[in-house]
Amino acid sequence: MLARLGVRRNVIGALINHLREEAEVIEVRRSVQLSPDPGDDPFCNCAEEGQADFIVTLNPKDFPKTRLTAKVILPGDAIPTTARKRPRLR
């Protein structure tokens, strides 16, 4: 997606490395049909199970806002600042 938007390869690589360092593995316990595109259901289910604050996509029509708790945004949109509060780990 970033390459299609013209982002330089080294920036994409740095972002992917950062995501790998900070990512949280989510185990989806139940799969539900949420998207009109069955190929996007794994992303919807992962976002729901992981309590994602937002989903970034170039195809928002396949991520129905009425069926997801995460806010659906486009890559150029501002990152939502009204995210749910998460408990701090000590």
C-alpha positions as CSV (number, residue, x, y, z in Angstrom):
1,M,0.0,0.0,0.0
2,L,2.8,2.4,0.9
3,A,4.6,1.7,-2.4
4,R,1.5,2.6,-4.3
5,L,1.4,5.9,-2.5
6,G,4.9,6.7,-3.6
7,V,6.6,6.2,-0.2
8,R,10.4,5.5,-0.6
9,R,11.5,1.9,0.0
10,N,13.9,2.7,2.8
11,V,11.0,4.5,4.7
12,I,8.7,1.5,4.1
13,G,11.5,-0.8,5.4
14,A,12.0,1.3,8.5
15,L,8.2,1.3,9.2
16,I,7.9,-2.4,8.8
17,N,10.9,-3.0,11.2
18,H,9.2,-0.7,13.7
19,L,5.9,-2.5,13.4
20,R,7.7,-5.8,13.9
21,E,9.2,-4.5,17.1
22,E,6.0,-3.0,18.5
23,A,3.4,-5.4,17.1
24,E,1.2,-7.5,19.3
25,V,0.3,-11.0,18.1
26,I,-3.5,-11.5,18.2
27,E,-5.0,-14.9,18.3
28,V,-8.5,-14.8,16.7
29,R,-10.7,-17.2,18.6
30,R,-13.7,-16.9,16.5
31,S,-14.2,-15.8,12.9
32,V,-17.3,-13.9,12.0
33,Q,-18.3,-12.6,8.5
34,L,-18.1,-8.8,9.0
35,S,-17.0,-7.6,5.6
36,P,-18.8,-7.7,2.2
37,D,-15.4,-9.0,0.9
38,P,-14.7,-12.3,2.6
39,G,-11.0,-11.7,1.9
40,D,-11.1,-8.8,4.4
41,D,-12.8,-10.8,7.2
42,P,-9.5,-11.9,8.7
43,F,-8.4,-8.2,9.1
44,C,-11.8,-7.3,10.6
45,N,-11.8,-10.2,13.0
46,C,-8.2,-9.5,14.0
47,A,-9.0,-5.8,14.6
48,E,-12.1,-6.7,16.7
49,E,-10.3,-9.4,18.7
50,G,-7.3,-7.2,19.3
51,Q,-9.5,-4.2,20.2
52,A,-7.9,-2.0,17.6
53,D,-8.5,1.7,17.8
54,F,-8.5,2.1,14.0
55,I,-8.0,0.3,10.7
56,V,-6.1,2.0,7.9
57,T,-7.3,1.0,4.4
58,L,-7.5,2.2,0.8
59,N,-10.8,0.3,0.6
60,P,-13.1,1.5,3.4
61,K,-16.3,0.1,1.8
62,D,-15.1,-3.4,2.8
63,F,-14.7,-2.4,6.4
64,P,-18.3,-1.5,7.6
65,K,-18.2,1.1,10.3
66,T,-21.5,-0.2,11.7
67,R,-20.1,-3.7,12.3
68,L,-16.6,-2.7,13.7
69,T,-15.6,-0.9,16.9
70,A,-12.4,0.3,15.3
71,K,-12.6,3.6,13.4
72,V,-11.9,3.1,9.7
73,I,-9.5,5.7,8.1
74,L,-7.7,6.3,4.8
75,P,-3.9,6.5,4.7
76,G,-3.9,10.2,4.4
77,D,-6.3,10.8,7.2
78,A,-5.2,12.1,10.6
79,I,-4.7,9.4,13.2
80,P,-7.7,9.6,15.6
81,T,-6.9,11.1,18.9
82,T,-10.1,9.9,20.7
83,A,-8.8,6.3,21.0
84,R,-10.2,4.1,23.8
85,K,-8.2,4.2,26.9
86,R,-6.2,1.0,27.5
87,P,-5.0,-0.1,30.9
88,R,-1.3,0.6,31.5
89,L,0.9,-2.5,32.0
90,R,3.3,-2.2,34.9
